[in-house]
């Protein structure tokens, strides 16, 4: 390839990269008011949970920037936190209460951690269906990976207070 062709190719690649960065930044700016309006519409417990999720994202970002988290793990973890936020807000709004749901946001390969049969347990389930005695399936959220959202119901024994 000639020098002019290489220069043209590099210029096009840089232009596309710049256009992608501008569109991502614009999308992030547009999403910010939605997050703030979500907090205003939620009660104090859910607002505090959203603050916790923001702190988790900030810590994860810092660990990524200093090189302690590989890019693939960073994307997956960041998207898991975003899916957790989305599911928690959706559930709290549908119930019209200020309770933080006990969510498990897991990929298909991780489902065996809480369900002995793994993906077979949620096959054919719709959002709102019960999975066994302990969980409610709230659907899937697709980001960089597909996350299954399950909520543990009140069937767990609580620790006795002191």
Z-matrix of the N, CA and C atoms (Angstrom, degrees):
N
C 1 1.443
C 2 1.526 1 108.17
N 3 1.297 2 115.49 1 138.97
C 4 1.459 3 119.84 2 -177.86
C 5 1.525 4 110.02 3 -72.92
N 6 1.306 5 113.92 4 163.84
C 7 1.469 6 120.41 5 179.30
C 8 1.519 7 111.76 6 -61.49
N 9 1.315 8 116.87 7 -38.42
C 10 1.464 9 121.13 8 178.87
C 11 1.523 10 110.05 9 -65.82
N 12 1.330 11 117.10 10 -40.32
C 13 1.463 12 121.36 11 178.29
C 14 1.523 13 111.43 12 -64.63
N 15 1.334 14 116.64 13 -40.60
C 16 1.460 15 120.75 14 178.03
C 17 1.524 16 110.69 15 -64.86
N 18 1.308 17 116.72 16 -43.03
C 19 1.461 18 121.36 17 179.33
C 20 1.518 19 110.69 18 -63.40
N 21 1.310 20 116.70 19 -43.03
C 22 1.462 21 121.20 20 178.43
C 23 1.533 22 110.57 21 -63.27
N 24 1.328 23 116.92 22 -43.60
C 25 1.466 24 121.30 23 179.29
C 26 1.527 25 110.73 24 -61.64
N 27 1.309 26 116.82 25 -45.85
C 28 1.473 27 121.07 26 179.20
C 29 1.525 28 110.99 27 -63.26
N 30 1.314 29 117.11 28 -40.15
C 31 1.466 30 120.85 29 179.18
C 32 1.525 31 111.05 30 -63.80
N 33 1.323 32 116.19 31 -42.21
C 34 1.465 33 120.57 32 178.72
C 35 1.525 34 110.24 33 -64.66
N 36 1.322 35 117.24 34 -43.23
C 37 1.469 36 121.29 35 179.64
C 38 1.519 37 110.35 36 -63.04
N 39 1.316 38 118.05 37 -45.38
C 40 1.467 39 121.02 38 178.30
C 41 1.525 40 111.28 39 -62.94
N 42 1.334 41 116.73 40 -40.06
C 43 1.471 42 120.11 41 177.85
C 44 1.513 43 111.82 42 -62.94
N 45 1.330 44 116.65 43 -42.72
C 46 1.469 45 120.35 44 177.85
C 47 1.521 46 111.34 45 -65.69
N 48 1.326 47 117.19 46 -40.50
C 49 1.458 48 120.46 47 178.42
C 50 1.522 49 110.77 48 -62.88
N 51 1.329 50 116.68 49 -41.29
C 52 1.460 51 120.78 50 178.04
C 53 1.521 52 111.08 51 -64.72
N 54 1.322 53 116.99 52 -42.50
C 55 1.467 54 120.83 53 178.72
C 56 1.521 55 111.02 54 -62.78
N 57 1.340 56 117.33 55 -40.74
C 58 1.466 57 120.73 56 177.67
C 59 1.524 58 110.71 57 -63.97
N 60 1.331 59 117.27 58 -43.01
C 61 1.462 60 120.73 59 -179.52
C 62 1.520 61 110.94 60 -63.85
N 63 1.324 62 117.00 61 -41.46
C 64 1.465 63 120.65 62 179.18
C 65 1.524 64 110.44 63 -63.68
N 66 1.339 65 117.47 64 -42.48
C 67 1.461 66 119.49 65 -178.85
C 68 1.521 67 111.20 66 -69.06
N 69 1.343 68 118.42 67 -35.44
C 70 1.461 69 121.16 68 177.16
C 71 1.522 70 110.03 69 -66.66
N 72 1.330 71 116.57 70 -44.63
C 73 1.464 72 120.30 71 179.08
C 74 1.521 73 110.53 72 -62.30
N 75 1.314 74 117.44 73 -41.51
C 76 1.460 75 121.47 74 178.09
C 77 1.524 76 110.78 75 -62.78
N 78 1.322 77 117.05 76 -42.27
C 79 1.470 78 120.93 77 179.05
C 80 1.528 79 110.46 78 -64.71
N 81 1.330 80 117.03 79 -38.17
C 82 1.464 81 119.84 80 178.22
C 83 1.524 82 110.77 81 -66.28
N 84 1.338 83 117.49 82 -39.07
C 85 1.463 84 120.14 83 178.18
C 86 1.522 85 111.20 84 -65.03
N 87 1.342 86 116.47 85 -39.45
C 88 1.462 87 119.70 86 179.09
C 89 1.521 88 111.68 87 -69.20
N 90 1.338 89 117.74 88 -31.44
C 91 1.461 90 121.09 89 -179.19
C 92 1.523 91 111.58 90 -75.84
N 93 1.310 92 118.61 91 -26.32
C 94 1.461 93 121.98 92 -177.34
C 95 1.525 94 113.02 93 -58.86
N 96 1.348 95 121.15 94 -48.16
C 97 1.463 96 119.23 95 178.02
C 98 1.526 97 112.57 96 -61.33
N 99 1.357 98 117.34 97 -31.86
C 100 1.456 99 119.43 98 178.01
C 101 1.516 100 110.20 99 -63.60
N 102 1.318 101 117.57 100 -41.26
C 103 1.453 102 121.05 101 179.11
C 104 1.524 103 109.92 102 -64.18
N 105 1.332 104 117.16 103 -44.11
C 106 1.454 105 120.32 104 179.34
C 107 1.522 106 111.30 105 -64.94
N 108 1.333 107 118.10 106 -40.14
C 109 1.461 108 119.78 107 178.77
C 110 1.520 109 110.43 108 -69.47
N 111 1.336 110 117.64 109 -30.42
C 112 1.462 111 120.35 110 175.21
C 113 1.518 112 110.21 111 -61.53
N 114 1.311 113 116.85 112 -42.99
C 115 1.462 114 120.35 113 -179.33
C 116 1.515 115 111.79 114 -65.03
N 117 1.325 116 116.17 115 -38.53
C 118 1.462 117 119.27 116 -179.78
C 119 1.528 118 111.10 117 -66.21
N 120 1.336 119 117.36 118 -34.21
C 121 1.457 120 121.42 119 -177.22
C 122 1.529 121 111.85 120 -80.71
N 123 1.321 122 118.21 121 -16.58
C 124 1.453 123 121.55 122 -177.24
C 125 1.518 124 110.94 123 -95.65
N 126 1.318 125 115.00 124 160.61
C 127 1.454 126 120.45 125 177.74
C 128 1.518 127 111.36 126 -77.10
N 129 1.323 128 117.27 127 -179.66
C 130 1.465 129 120.73 128 -175.95
C 131 1.532 130 114.04 129 -64.91
N 132 1.333 131 118.30 130 -35.28
C 133 1.461 132 120.02 131 -178.95
C 134 1.527 133 110.93 132 -68.14
N 135 1.322 134 116.98 133 -45.89
C 136 1.461 135 120.15 134 178.75
C 137 1.528 136 110.99 135 -68.13
N 138 1.316 137 117.85 136 -36.72
C 139 1.469 138 120.59 137 177.67
C 140 1.523 139 110.45 138 -62.64
N 141 1.321 140 116.07 139 -40.11
C 142 1.462 141 119.86 140 177.77
C 143 1.521 142 110.76 141 -66.22
N 144 1.323 143 117.87 142 -36.81
C 145 1.461 144 121.77 143 176.94
C 146 1.525 145 110.15 144 -64.59
N 147 1.327 146 117.89 145 -39.40
C 148 1.460 147 120.99 146 177.88
C 149 1.531 148 110.44 147 -64.97
N 150 1.333 149 116.90 148 -37.31
C 151 1.457 150 121.38 149 176.53
C 152 1.527 151 110.11 150 -64.04
N 153 1.337 152 116.26 151 -40.47
C 154 1.464 153 121.14 152 176.75
C 155 1.529 154 110.27 153 -60.88
N 156 1.337 155 117.09 154 -45.52
C 157 1.464 156 120.26 155 179.45
C 158 1.528 157 111.08 156 -62.89
N 159 1.333 158 117.36 157 -38.70
C 160 1.467 159 120.83 158 176.71
C 161 1.530 160 110.72 159 -61.08
N 162 1.336 161 116.49 160 -41.48
C 163 1.462 162 120.55 161 179.13
C 164 1.527 163 110.52 162 -65.22
N 165 1.327 164 116.98 163 -38.30
C 166 1.463 165 120.70 164 177.92
C 167 1.526 166 110.80 165 -63.97
N 168 1.323 167 116.93 166 -42.26
C 169 1.471 168 120.70 167 178.50
C 170 1.529 169 109.92 168 -64.49
N 171 1.322 170 117.29 169 -41.79
C 172 1.465 171 120.90 170 179.32
C 173 1.531 172 110.92 171 -62.97
N 174 1.329 173 117.01 172 -42.50
C 175 1.467 174 120.06 173 178.74
C 176 1.527 175 110.96 174 -66.06
N 177 1.314 176 116.50 175 -43.01
C 178 1.464 177 121.13 176 178.40
C 179 1.523 178 110.80 177 -61.25
N 180 1.327 179 116.71 178 -43.18
C 181 1.468 180 121.44 179 178.44
C 182 1.521 181 110.99 180 -61.85
N 183 1.321 182 116.28 181 -42.62
C 184 1.466 183 119.86 182 178.20
C 185 1.526 184 110.62 183 -61.61
N 186 1.341 185 116.52 184 -46.16
C 187 1.462 186 119.78 185 179.56
C 188 1.529 187 111.57 186 -61.39
N 189 1.322 188 116.28 187 -36.11
C 190 1.471 189 120.21 188 177.08
C 191 1.523 190 110.75 189 -67.45
N 192 1.329 191 116.74 190 -43.51
C 193 1.462 192 120.52 191 -177.31
C 194 1.518 193 112.88 192 -65.47
N 195 1.333 194 117.39 193 -31.34
C 196 1.469 195 119.39 194 178.82
C 197 1.524 196 111.80 195 -90.04
N 198 1.333 197 117.25 196 2.19
C 199 1.452 198 121.45 197 173.12
C 200 1.516 199 116.20 198 88.05
N 201 1.326 200 118.31 199 14.15
C 202 1.462 201 120.18 200 -179.60
C 203 1.525 202 113.14 201 -87.39
N 204 1.323 203 116.71 202 -14.48
C 205 1.469 204 120.94 203 -179.70
C 206 1.523 205 108.03 204 -123.56
N 207 1.332 206 118.07 205 125.71
C 208 1.469 207 120.64 206 177.92
C 209 1.538 208 110.83 207 -65.82
N 210 1.328 209 117.63 208 153.96
C 211 1.469 210 121.02 209 -177.14
C 212 1.530 211 114.30 210 -55.47
N 213 1.317 212 118.35 211 -41.94
C 214 1.472 213 120.53 212 -178.78
C 215 1.530 214 110.94 213 -64.60
N 216 1.329 215 116.69 214 -42.55
C 217 1.470 216 120.19 215 178.56
C 218 1.525 217 110.70 216 -67.15
N 219 1.331 218 116.49 217 -37.80
C 220 1.461 219 120.31 218 178.27
C 221 1.521 220 111.11 219 -60.95
N 222 1.333 221 116.88 220 -48.50
C 223 1.472 222 120.51 221 179.68
C 224 1.518 223 111.41 222 -60.14
N 225 1.329 224 116.10 223 -46.23
C 226 1.463 225 120.20 224 -178.19
C 227 1.527 226 110.85 225 -63.78
N 228 1.311 227 117.60 226 -44.18
C 229 1.471 228 121.17 227 -179.00
C 230 1.524 229 111.17 228 -67.93
N 231 1.331 230 116.21 229 -42.53
C 232 1.466 231 119.81 230 178.29
C 233 1.531 232 110.80 231 -62.80
N 234 1.325 233 116.57 232 -41.87
C 235 1.465 234 120.19 233 179.30
C 236 1.526 235 111.67 234 -69.69
N 237 1.324 236 117.49 235 -32.44
C 238 1.467 237 120.42 236 175.78
C 239 1.533 238 110.02 237 -64.87
N 240 1.333 239 116.76 238 -41.55
C 241 1.466 240 120.03 239 177.83
C 242 1.529 241 110.87 240 -65.65
N 243 1.333 242 117.17 241 -39.77
C 244 1.468 243 120.64 242 177.31
C 245 1.528 244 110.69 243 -64.82
N 246 1.320 245 117.35 244 -40.07
C 247 1.465 246 120.88 245 177.94
C 248 1.530 247 110.63 246 -66.34
N 249 1.317 248 116.71 247 -37.84
C 250 1.467 249 120.69 248 177.24
C 251 1.522 250 110.07 249 -62.83
N 252 1.334 251 116.73 250 -44.48
C 253 1.465 252 121.21 251 178.28
C 254 1.525 253 110.33 252 -59.73
N 255 1.318 254 116.04 253 -49.71
C 256 1.465 255 121.27 254 -177.63
C 257 1.532 256 111.21 255 -60.22
N 258 1.326 257 116.72 256 -45.58
C 259 1.466 258 120.69 257 -178.51
C 260 1.526 259 111.07 258 -67.25
N 261 1.319 260 117.71 259 -42.82
C 262 1.469 261 120.88 260 -178.89
C 263 1.527 262 110.92 261 -62.60
N 264 1.323 263 116.99 262 -42.98
C 265 1.465 264 120.59 263 179.33
C 266 1.519 265 110.46 264 -65.57
N 267 1.325 266 116.21 265 -44.69
C 268 1.465 267 119.95 266 -179.63
C 269 1.529 268 111.24 267 -60.97
N 270 1.321 269 117.54 268 -43.58
C 271 1.467 270 121.69 269 -178.68
C 272 1.521 271 110.64 270 -68.71
N 273 1.336 272 116.96 271 -43.84
C 274 1.469 273 120.07 272 -179.32
C 275 1.525 274 110.77 273 -63.78
N 276 1.312 275 117.65 274 -40.03
C 277 1.466 276 120.25 275 178.60
C 278 1.519 277 111.77 276 -67.30
N 279 1.332 278 117.24 277 -40.17
C 280 1.463 279 119.41 278 -178.73
C 281 1.526 280 111.05 279 -67.96
N 282 1.322 281 117.15 280 -29.30
C 283 1.467 282 120.63 281 179.45
C 284 1.520 283 112.10 282 -91.63
N 285 1.317 284 115.71 283 -13.54
C 286 1.464 285 121.79 284 -179.40
C 287 1.527 286 111.44 285 54.64
N 288 1.321 287 115.43 286 46.88
C 289 1.464 288 119.46 287 176.17
C 290 1.524 289 109.61 288 -138.76
N 291 1.306 290 115.80 289 177.03
C 292 1.464 291 121.25 290 -175.69
C 293 1.529 292 110.85 291 -110.94
N 294 1.316 293 117.69 292 31.39
C 295 1.455 294 121.33 293 178.49
C 296 1.518 295 110.29 294 -95.00
N 297 1.316 296 115.97 295 136.78
C 298 1.460 297 120.27 296 175.56
C 299 1.531 298 106.95 297 -84.69
N 300 1.335 299 118.03 298 119.55
C 301 1.464 300 119.66 299 -179.73
C 302 1.525 301 111.16 300 -69.92
N 303 1.318 302 116.05 301 147.67
C 304 1.464 303 122.45 302 178.23
C 305 1.529 304 107.90 303 -82.94
N 306 1.339 305 115.76 304 86.48
C 307 1.463 306 121.42 305 -171.49
C 308 1.516 307 113.28 306 -94.00
N 309 1.324 308 113.65 307 145.64
C 310 1.446 309 123.09 308 170.15
C 311 1.526 310 105.62 309 -121.39
N 312 1.321 311 116.52 310 114.32
C 313 1.469 312 121.99 311 -178.88
C 314 1.527 313 105.91 312 -110.97
N 315 1.339 314 115.17 313 100.10
C 316 1.459 315 121.14 314 -169.89
C 317 1.519 316 111.99 315 -127.28
N 318 1.327 317 115.35 316 147.67
C 319 1.460 318 120.75 317 171.87
C 320 1.528 319 108.08 318 -77.89
N 321 1.336 320 116.26 319 167.83
C 322 1.461 321 120.48 320 -178.32
C 323 1.530 322 112.32 321 -55.69
N 324 1.325 323 117.28 322 -43.56
C 325 1.467 324 120.73 323 -176.98
C 326 1.525 325 112.38 324 -68.60
N 327 1.330 326 117.80 325 -18.39
C 328 1.465 327 121.73 326 -179.08
C 329 1.529 328 113.21 327 -92.63
N 330 1.323 329 117.52 328 -9.71
C 331 1.465 330 120.43 329 -175.62
C 332 1.520 331 113.36 330 -61.29
N 333 1.332 332 117.85 331 -26.98
C 334 1.465 333 119.60 332 180.00
C 335 1.526 334 112.19 333 -67.25
N 336 1.331 335 117.86 334 -11.93
C 337 1.456 336 120.57 335 176.39
C 338 1.525 337 111.21 336 -66.91
N 339 1.334 338 117.03 337 -30.76
C 340 1.464 339 119.32 338 -177.95
C 341 1.530 340 113.26 339 -120.43
N 342 1.325 341 116.99 340 -20.53
C 343 1.462 342 121.30 341 179.24
C 344 1.527 343 108.50 342 -121.83
N 345 1.327 344 118.24 343 118.88
C 346 1.469 345 119.80 344 -176.07
C 347 1.529 346 113.73 345 -56.68
N 348 1.329 347 118.00 346 -34.76
C 349 1.468 348 120.14 347 -178.29
C 350 1.521 349 112.87 348 -90.65
N 351 1.312 350 118.38 349 -0.55
C 352 1.459 351 122.48 350 176.77
C 353 1.521 352 113.33 351 64.13
N 354 1.336 353 116.55 352 -130.24
C 355 1.462 354 121.05 353 -175.67
C 356 1.524 355 112.84 354 -65.86
N 357 1.321 356 117.74 355 -23.62
C 358 1.473 357 120.31 356 178.81
C 359 1.529 358 110.75 357 -62.57
N 360 1.316 359 117.35 358 -29.17
C 361 1.471 360 121.17 359 -178.61
C 362 1.527 361 112.31 360 -68.82
N 363 1.334 362 117.59 361 -27.74
C 364 1.472 363 119.42 362 -178.41
C 365 1.520 364 112.98 363 -106.47
N 366 1.328 365 116.64 364 -1.42
C 367 1.462 366 119.70 365 -179.85
C 368 1.533 367 109.75 366 -60.79
N 369 1.315 368 116.91 367 126.22
C 370 1.462 369 121.86 368 178.70
C 371 1.520 370 114.04 369 83.49
N 372 1.313 371 118.44 370 -0.42
C 373 1.470 372 121.72 371 -179.48
C 374 1.523 373 110.02 372 -82.46
N 375 1.317 374 114.87 373 146.89
C 376 1.458 375 121.90 374 174.94
C 377 1.518 376 108.26 375 -107.91
N 378 1.310 377 116.08 376 162.60
C 379 1.459 378 120.08 377 178.28
C 380 1.523 379 109.30 378 -58.36
N 381 1.327 380 115.42 379 129.88
C 382 1.457 381 121.28 380 -179.58
C 383 1.519 382 113.20 381 100.46
N 384 1.337 383 118.04 382 -12.49
C 385 1.470 384 121.17 383 178.88
C 386 1.525 385 110.07 384 -75.58
N 387 1.321 386 115.16 385 146.94
C 388 1.461 387 120.90 386 176.40
C 389 1.518 388 109.90 387 -80.44
N 390 1.318 389 115.29 388 144.82
C 391 1.456 390 122.03 389 175.40
C 392 1.529 391 105.32 390 -120.06
N 393 1.320 392 115.46 391 102.80
C 394 1.460 393 119.78 392 -175.47
C 395 1.525 394 109.85 393 66.85
N 396 1.318 395 115.26 394 -155.10
C 397 1.469 396 120.16 395 -179.08
C 398 1.520 397 113.12 396 -91.75
N 399 1.329 398 116.89 397 -15.21
C 400 1.460 399 119.55 398 -168.73
C 401 1.521 400 116.73 399 -108.89
N 402 1.335 401 119.13 400 -11.35
C 403 1.461 402 119.59 401 -172.40
C 404 1.519 403 112.49 402 -133.82
N 405 1.335 404 114.77 403 153.52
C 406 1.460 405 123.04 404 169.59
C 407 1.525 406 106.02 405 -118.08
N 408 1.316 407 116.08 406 129.54
C 409 1.465 408 121.71 407 178.40
C 410 1.527 409 108.46 408 -84.80
N 411 1.324 410 117.20 409 125.72
C 412 1.463 411 122.02 410 -178.96
C 413 1.522 412 112.75 411 -109.04
N 414 1.316 413 117.86 412 11.76
C 415 1.452 414 120.83 413 176.08
C 416 1.514 415 112.89 414 102.63
N 417 1.329 416 113.34 415 -168.03
C 418 1.460 417 121.52 416 -178.88
C 419 1.519 418 109.43 417 -120.69
N 420 1.310 419 114.89 418 146.74
C 421 1.462 420 121.45 419 175.12
C 422 1.522 421 106.19 420 -124.06
N 423 1.312 422 115.48 421 125.66
C 424 1.470 423 120.61 422 -178.20
C 425 1.522 424 109.98 423 -102.05
N 426 1.294 425 115.00 424 122.87
C 427 1.468 426 123.78 425 173.43
C 428 1.521 427 105.82 426 -128.73
N 429 1.327 428 118.09 427 -128.11
C 430 1.469 429 119.71 428 174.41
C 431 1.524 430 110.00 429 -69.43
N 432 1.311 431 116.47 430 -23.31
C 433 1.467 432 124.44 431 173.57
C 434 1.522 433 106.95 432 -132.79
N 435 1.313 434 116.16 433 168.72
C 436 1.459 435 120.42 434 175.62
C 437 1.516 436 107.88 435 -96.95
N 438 1.330 437 115.96 436 124.26
C 439 1.459 438 121.72 437 -178.33
C 440 1.524 439 109.59 438 -110.81
N 441 1.322 440 115.90 439 133.70
C 442 1.455 441 122.64 440 174.88
C 443 1.520 442 107.20 441 -93.34
N 444 1.317 443 116.90 442 130.70
C 445 1.457 444 121.43 443 -177.93
C 446 1.520 445 108.58 444 -105.75
N 447 1.326 446 115.52 445 118.04
C 448 1.458 447 121.97 446 177.41
C 449 1.520 448 108.52 447 -125.05
N 450 1.314 449 115.73 448 145.34
C 451 1.456 450 120.94 449 177.91
C 452 1.513 451 108.07 450 -117.70
N 453 1.309 452 115.73 451 129.50
C 454 1.457 453 119.80 452 175.58
C 455 1.526 454 107.65 453 -77.30
N 456 1.312 455 115.09 454 132.04
C 457 1.469 456 119.77 455 -179.21
C 458 1.520 457 110.25 456 -83.71
N 459 1.304 458 116.42 457 -178.98
C 460 1.469 459 122.23 458 -176.67
C 461 1.508 460 114.72 459 -75.84
N 462 1.318 461 118.81 460 16.24
C 463 1.457 462 120.43 461 -177.32
C 464 1.522 463 113.92 462 -83.68
N 465 1.319 464 117.92 463 10.56
C 466 1.454 465 119.30 464 179.04
C 467 1.519 466 107.93 465 -93.64
N 468 1.292 467 115.02 466 142.85
C 469 1.462 468 118.46 467 176.79
C 470 1.513 469 108.54 468 -74.50
N 471 1.278 470 115.93 469 133.82
C 472 1.467 471 121.46 470 177.81
C 473 1.530 472 109.23 471 -89.42
N 474 1.306 473 115.20 472 151.67
C 475 1.456 474 119.38 473 176.36
C 476 1.532 475 108.41 474 -66.73
N 477 1.304 476 115.88 475 142.55
C 478 1.460 477 118.93 476 179.70
C 479 1.520 478 108.58 477 -74.10
N 480 1.339 479 116.45 478 136.56
C 481 1.477 480 118.16 479 -179.99
C 482 1.529 481 111.07 480 -69.65
N 483 1.281 482 115.65 481 155.38
C 484 1.483 483 120.77 482 -179.03
C 485 1.494 484 110.57 483 -71.96
